[in-house]
Amino acid sequence: MKKLTGFTLIEVMIVVVIVGILASIAYPSYIQYITRSNRSEGQAALLRVANLQEQYYLDNRTYTTDMTALGLSASPYVTENGLYSVSSTGTSSYTLTAAPKGSQATRDTQCGSLTLTDTGEKGPSAECWK
């Protein structure tokens, strides 16, 4: 008599259930991690534009709202991966705003737009800059 080897339908279904449970736990954590890591692109863009604003101020004794005057491609400036759009307001002082775009805008409801002022004040909260 031949001995049959293999998996039964019950064993396969148990494995499918276990994989489903693990995926339902891991996927939201993964999405949260991706959202936080994408937020760093907005933070880096704000710090870069703030540095350019300070260099512009040294040359012109005023800040600018035109991103092309800072040497950036467009006004408002869109980050490399297209996740944030950075704009500036004010000429005697400035407030930079990085507004999320696309999937980042729908995923990052906790922080939304990131801000940075000429005094170094970061918004909307310190938790969003960690």
N, C-alpha and C positions, 0 to 999 in steps of 0.2 A: 504494500500500500504506500502511496505517495504522501509525504507530509506537505501540507500547504503552508506557505509562509506569506506574510503580508499583514496589512492593517485591516481591522474591521471598521465598519462605518461608524460605530460608536466611538472608537478611538480617534478617528479623524475629526468627528464633530467636537469632541472634548478639546482637541488641539485648536480648532477654529475658534471656540469660545474663549479659550485662554488668550489667544493672540488678539481677539477682539477686545477683551478687557484691558490688556496691556496697551493697545493702541488708543483706546478711549482715555486712558490716563496720560500717555506720553504726548499725544498730539496737541492738546491745549498748552502744555508746558513748552513744547517746541515753538508754537506760534508766539507765545509770550516772550520767549528768548529771542526770536527773530525780530519782534517788534522793538525790544530794548536795544538790540544790536544795531538795527536800522536807525534808531534815534541818535546814535553816536555820529551818524553822517550829518545830521542837522546841527548837532553841537559843534562839530569840527568846522562846518561851513560858517556858523556864526562867529567863531573865534577867528577864522581866517578873514572874514569881512571886517571884523572889529580891528584887526591889525592893519588892514588896508585903510580903514577910516582914519586911524591915528596917523599913518604915514601921510595921507592926504591932508590932514589937519596941519601937520608940521609945514607942509609946502604952501598951503593956501589960507591958513588961519580960519578955516570954516570946515564943517563936515558937508558931505554931499548925500543927496538922495538918489543920484544917478549911479547905478552900479557900473556902467561902462566907463565912467570917469575914474573908477578904481581899477580899471584894467580887466574887469570881468566881462563875460560874453554878452550878457543882456541885462535888462532891468525889467522885472525882478530876475535875479540870478537863480538858476535852477541847478541843483547839485548834480554831481557826476552820474549817479544812478537814477536821477529823476525823482527822488523820494521827498525832497523839500524844495520850496521856493523861498528865497531869502530876499527881503525888502528892508529898506531903511527909511526912517522918518526923522526930520529935524535937521537943522544946519548949525545951530549953536550948541546943541547936544544931540545925541542920536539914540534911537531905539531900533535895534535890529530884530526882525521877526522872521522865524523860519516856520512856514506853514507846511504841514504835511500834505503830500499829494498821493493820489492813487490808492493802492492797498494800504499804505502807511496811514493815510487819513482815516480809513475805516477801522483799522486795527488799534490804533493808538488813541483811544478815547480818554484814557486817564490823563495824558499830558497835552495832547493837541499841539497847538503852536508853541514853540519855544521862543523866548525873548532874551535879549541881552542889551543892557544900556551902556552908555559911555562911562558910568561910574562902576561898572562891573556887576550890577544887579542882574541876577538870573531868574527867569520865570518859566513856567507858572509856579513851580515849587522846587525846593532843593532835591526832592526825591526824583524829579525828572532829569536831573543832571548827574545822577550816579551811574 
